[in-house]
């Protein structure tokens, strides 16, 4: 989604990918430079940055999902050492700005008026006290970025995302991707059982809006802060999401247990700072993100199973 947003604005981005997987941008491959590499390879990163005369970096690399908690050493290597590698490359090669994809998990457990039942918008100055390896790695990476900013004058922005939704997340985040499970289970005719969360209101961010926030942060002139919230800025109930899915799959079976959601996730972010300073304005609600998700997954599935003859025929028709 970041690639799509950049290409749509006339840029030709350089994409460093550890997996080499380009299935979600197969229609854009002639408009981007794809380089297979690893955030752990400091020489490799510096070479890519130098060879392509990079001026701005969006750093999205991270250890995610259950594996991140099962192997904290790996999580810290990717999240902390990887961030040092990116920052060193940026500093040594004269990059102007680094935008880092952080997370609201940097706060840890949300308490008081900012969670159930009142859900007052959570400000960026809420105390940070992460409780898992993923959140700790994000907070540490933020502080490293701020150190390079103070020491070397490198522009650095950290974006703390709300709960994200989008194609591809389910395979990495597993059971934590509740919204993704609801959509993809409905598409495959499977039942979804969520043990708790009927009363939950969660800031739910579609990947396209996350990408919009990243590109706004890359381009914003003279931002006054370092930490910004990127979210929908409103609380979406799980039932609202289910209702949006049933527009496309009326027989979708979803069961949601009573009570609020996990205190690590159950909040609504205050996005007024990003609106004012970055020009960020989220576009997606429950209905439109479900519609785009289904369209994107269906498109990708078709492309993944397209034969060479199909490809030739499609290109001729297009």
C-alpha positions in Angstrom: 0.0 0.0 0.0 2.9 2.4 0.6 4.2 1.5 -2.9 0.8 2.2 -4.4 0.5 5.5 -2.6 4.0 6.6 -3.8 3.5 5.5 -7.4 0.2 7.2 -7.4 2.0 10.5 -6.5 4.5 10.0 -9.3 7.4 8.5 -7.4 9.5 5.5 -8.4 10.2 3.9 -5.0 13.0 1.4 -4.2 11.6 -1.5 -2.2 14.0 -3.5 0.0 12.3 -6.8 0.8 13.7 -9.7 2.8 11.2 -12.2 1.3 11.2 -11.1 -2.3 7.5 -11.5 -2.4 5.9 -9.1 -4.8 2.4 -10.7 -5.2 0.6 -7.6 -4.0 2.3 -5.3 -6.4 2.5 -7.4 -9.6 0.7 -4.7 -11.6 3.3 -2.1 -10.5 6.6 -3.9 -11.0 7.5 -1.8 -14.0 7.1 1.3 -11.8 9.3 0.3 -8.9 12.8 -1.0 -8.1 12.7 -4.2 -6.1 15.8 -5.2 -4.2 16.0 -8.4 -2.1 17.9 -7.6 1.1 17.8 -7.8 4.9 17.5 -5.1 7.5 20.2 -7.1 9.5 22.7 -6.5 6.7 24.2 -3.1 7.5 26.5 -3.1 4.5 23.8 -4.1 2.1 21.4 -1.4 3.3 24.1 1.3 3.0 24.9 0.1 -0.5 21.2 0.2 -1.6 20.8 3.7 -0.1 24.0 5.0 -1.7 23.5 3.3 -5.1 20.0 4.7 -5.5 20.7 8.1 -4.0 17.9 7.7 -1.5 16.7 10.9 0.2 13.8 9.5 2.3 13.3 6.1 4.0 10.1 4.5 5.2 11.3 1.8 7.6 8.6 -0.9 8.0 10.8 -3.9 8.8 9.9 -5.7 12.0 9.5 -9.1 13.8 5.8 -9.6 14.2 3.2 -12.1 15.3 3.5 -15.0 17.8 7.1 -15.6 16.7 8.1 -12.2 18.0 7.2 -13.2 21.5 8.5 -16.8 21.3 12.0 -15.5 20.3 12.7 -12.1 22.0 16.4 -12.3 20.9 15.3 -12.3 17.2 12.7 -9.6 17.9 15.4 -7.3 19.3 17.9 -8.1 16.6 15.4 -7.2 13.9 13.8 -4.3 15.7 16.7 -2.7 17.5 19.9 -3.7 15.6 17.9 -3.4 12.4 17.0 0.1 13.3 20.6 1.0 14.0 21.5 -0.3 10.6 18.9 1.8 8.9 19.8 4.9 10.8 23.6 4.4 10.2 22.9 4.1 6.5 20.7 7.2 6.5 23.3 9.2 8.4 26.3 8.1 6.4 24.6 8.5 3.0 23.0 11.9 3.6 19.4 10.8 3.8 17.1 13.7 4.8 14.4 11.8 6.7 13.5 8.4 8.2 9.9 7.5 8.9 9.5 4.6 11.3 6.5 2.3 11.5 6.0 2.0 15.2 2.9 0.8 17.2 0.5 1.7 19.9 1.9 -1.4 21.8 4.7 1.0 22.8 2.2 2.2 25.5 1.6 -1.2 27.0 -1.8 -1.7 28.8 -4.2 1.2 28.3 -6.0 2.3 31.4 -8.5 4.7 32.8 -10.7 7.0 30.6 -8.8 6.0 27.5 -10.3 2.5 27.4 -13.6 0.7 28.1 -16.2 2.1 28.7 -15.4 5.8 27.9 -12.8 5.5 25.2 -11.5 9.1 25.4 -9.0 9.7 22.5 -5.5 8.6 23.6 -2.9 11.3 23.3 0.8 10.8 22.2 2.0 11.8 25.7 0.3 8.9 27.4 3.0 7.0 29.4 4.9 4.3 27.5 5.3 1.1 29.4 5.4 -1.8 26.9 4.8 -5.3 28.2 5.8 -7.5 25.3 8.9 -8.0 23.2 7.3 -6.4 20.2 6.3 -3.2 22.0 9.7 -3.0 23.7 11.5 -3.2 20.4 9.3 -0.5 18.9 9.9 1.9 21.8 13.7 1.2 21.8 13.8 1.9 18.0 11.9 5.2 18.5 14.5 6.3 21.1 17.4 5.3 18.8 15.8 7.5 16.0 15.5 10.4 18.4 19.1 10.0 19.4 20.2 10.2 15.7 18.0 13.2 15.3 19.6 15.1 18.2 23.2 13.9 17.5 23.3 14.2 13.7 20.3 16.3 12.7 18.7 13.4 10.8 15.0 14.1 10.5 13.1 11.3 12.3 9.4 10.6 12.7 7.8 7.6 14.5 4.2 6.7 13.6 2.3 4.7 16.2 -0.3 2.8 14.3 -3.7 1.7 15.5 -4.9 -2.0 15.0 -4.2 -2.5 11.3 -6.3 -4.5 8.8 -5.3 -5.6 5.4 -4.4 -8.5 3.0 -1.3 -10.5 4.1 -1.5 -9.7 7.8 -3.2 -12.9 8.7 -0.3 -15.1 7.7 2.1 -13.3 10.0 0.0 -12.2 13.0 -2.3 -15.2 13.4 -4.9 -15.0 16.1 -4.1 -11.3 16.8 -5.7 -10.5 13.4 -9.3 -10.6 14.5 -10.7 -8.4 11.7 -8.7 -10.2 9.0 -10.0 -13.5 10.4 -13.6 -12.3 10.1 -13.2 -11.3 6.5 -11.2 -14.3 5.2 -13.2 -16.9 7.1 -16.3 -15.5 5.6 -14.7 -15.7 2.1 -13.9 -19.4 2.7 -17.2 -20.3 4.4 -15.6 -20.9 7.9 -17.0 -19.9 11.2 -15.2 -17.2 13.4 -15.4 -17.5 17.2 -14.1 -14.5 19.2 -14.2 -15.2 22.9 -14.6 -11.6 24.1 -15.1 -8.1 22.7 -18.8 -7.5 22.2 -18.5 -4.2 24.0 -15.1 -3.3 22.6 -14.4 -0.2 20.5 -11.1 -0.4 18.8 -9.4 2.1 16.5 -9.2 0.0 13.3 -6.8 1.2 10.6 -6.9 0.0 7.0 -3.5 -0.6 5.4 -4.2 2.0 2.7 -4.7 4.7 5.4 -1.5 3.5 7.2 0.3 4.0 3.9 -1.3 7.4 3.5 0.1 8.3 7.0 3.6 7.1 6.1 3.7 9.1 2.8 2.3 12.2 4.5 5.1 11.8 7.1 7.7 11.4 4.4 6.6 14.7 2.7 5.4 16.9 5.6 7.3 20.2 5.7 8.9 21.0 9.1 6.9 18.7 11.4 6.9 20.0 15.0 6.9 16.6 16.7 8.6 13.2 16.5 5.8 10.9 17.6 2.5 10.8 15.7 -0.6 8.6 15.9 -1.9 7.1 12.7 -5.4 5.6 13.0 -9.0 6.0 12.0 -9.5 8.2 15.0 -12.7 6.5 15.9 -13.8 3.3 17.7 -15.3 0.6 15.5 -17.2 -2.2 17.2 -16.6 -5.7 16.0 -20.3 -6.1 15.3 -20.0 -3.1 12.9 -17.2 -4.9 11.1 -19.3 -8.1 11.0 -22.2 -6.2 9.5 -19.9 -4.8 6.8 -18.7 -8.3 5.9 -22.3 -9.6 5.7 -23.0 -7.1 3.0 -20.8 -9.4 0.8 -21.3 -12.7 2.6 -24.8 -12.7 4.2 -24.3 -16.2 5.6 -21.0 -15.4 7.4 -21.0 -17.1 10.8 -19.4 -15.0 13.5 -19.7 -15.3 17.3 -18.4 -12.6 19.6 -18.3 -13.1 23.4 -19.3 -10.5 25.9 -17.1 -7.8 27.5 -14.4 -5.5 26.3 -11.3 -6.4 24.3 -7.7 -6.9 25.4 -6.5 -3.7 27.3 -3.4 -3.7 25.1 -5.6 -3.0 22.0 -8.8 -1.5 23.3 -8.5 2.2 22.7 -9.1 5.0 20.2 -6.1 7.1 19.1 -6.1 10.9 19.1 -5.0 11.7 15.5 -5.4 15.5 15.7 -1.6 16.0 15.7 -1.1 14.0 12.5 -4.1 15.8 10.9 -2.7 19.2 11.7 1.0 18.7 11.1 1.2 15.9 8.5 -1.9 16.6 6.5 -3.2 13.1 7.3 -6.8 12.5 6.7 -8.0 8.8 6.9 -10.3 7.7 4.1 -11.7 4.2 5.2 -14.5 3.1 7.5 -15.6 -0.4 8.3 -17.6 -0.7 5.1 -15.1 0.6 2.6 -12.1 -1.3 4.2 -14.0 -4.6 4.0 -14.9 -3.9 0.3 -11.4 -3.1 -0.7 -9.9 -6.0 1.3 -12.2 -8.5 -0.5 -11.4 -7.0 -3.9 -7.6 -7.0 -3.2 -7.5 -10.6 -1.9 -9.6 -11.8 -4.9 -7.4 -10.0 -7.4 -4.2 -11.3 -5.8 -5.6 -14.9 -5.8 -6.4 -14.6 -9.5 -2.9 -13.3 -10.3 -1.2 -16.0 -8.2 -3.0 -18.7 -10.3 -2.7 -17.0 -13.7 -0.9 -19.1 -16.3 1.6 -17.6 -18.8 -1.1 -17.9 -21.5 -3.6 -16.2 -19.3 -1.1 -13.4 -18.7 -0.4 -12.9 -22.4 -4.2 -12.8 -23.2 -4.9 -10.3 -20.3 -2.0 -8.0 -21.4 -3.3 -8.0 -25.0 -6.8 -7.2 -23.8 -5.6 -4.4 -21.5 
